[in-house]
Amino acid sequence: DADVTQTPRNRITKTGKRIMLECSQTKGHDRMYWYRQDPGLGLRLIYYSFDVKDINKGEISDGYSVSRQAQAKFSLSLESAIPNQTALYFCATSDLPGLAGRDTQYFGPGTRLTVL
Amino acid sequence: QKEVEQNSGPLSVPEGAIASLNCTYSDRGSQSFFWYRQYSGKSPELIMFIYSNGDKEDGRFTAQLNKASQYVSLLIRDSQPSDSATYLCAVYNQGGKLIFGQGTELSVKP
């Protein structure tokens, strides 16, 4: 079984709809992340969480919200989807490193979201 | 200026050649550097990480770091068609954020 899973894997929705993307992990990691990837722009951080009670905005959090339901679950919501949120979304996890700033991030398989 | 910059490519090399992928970063205080490989439509997977100046080798892959020049590279020896992918450079900045470059597309021709 995959260590980091994302559901759904593909989603087509309409402008204005609320949508939730879910991420689960069995790696036992404390840190979880949500990224979006657009052609030519690389991966950009949306939100991250270092533990259940810790939620932080990333580079591009506007229009998104998150919920850390448990150590293993981190959900991303688009409150009112718009076409420029069409992208590939990745969840990632990492462990608390012995030395800060050295943790390796492990990615889920991604969710391809299309907003019409 | 982007915090982490890569040439987007595509970089095309013949099978068996050395592929050289380059990355520059702007935060002089950065301490940790990663290379990820991403096949089309798939998730990034870690290839190597490097923390210290110099070279680090793992099989056909060598990461090179020069902190004075704020430059990190990835060499792939004996390139294979299966190495064709996008390679992402990622750098932890002083603020503790992992910043990704836009990726370099590598094409290895048989």
Interface residues (C-beta under 8 A of the other chain):
Chain A: G40 L41 G42 L43 R44 L45 G58 E59 F90 A100 G101 R102 T104 Q105 Y106 F107 G108 P109 G110
Chain B: V4 S8 Q31 S32 F34 G41 K42 S43 P44 E45 L46 F49 Y51 L88 A90 Y92 G96 K97 L98 F100 G101 Q102 G103
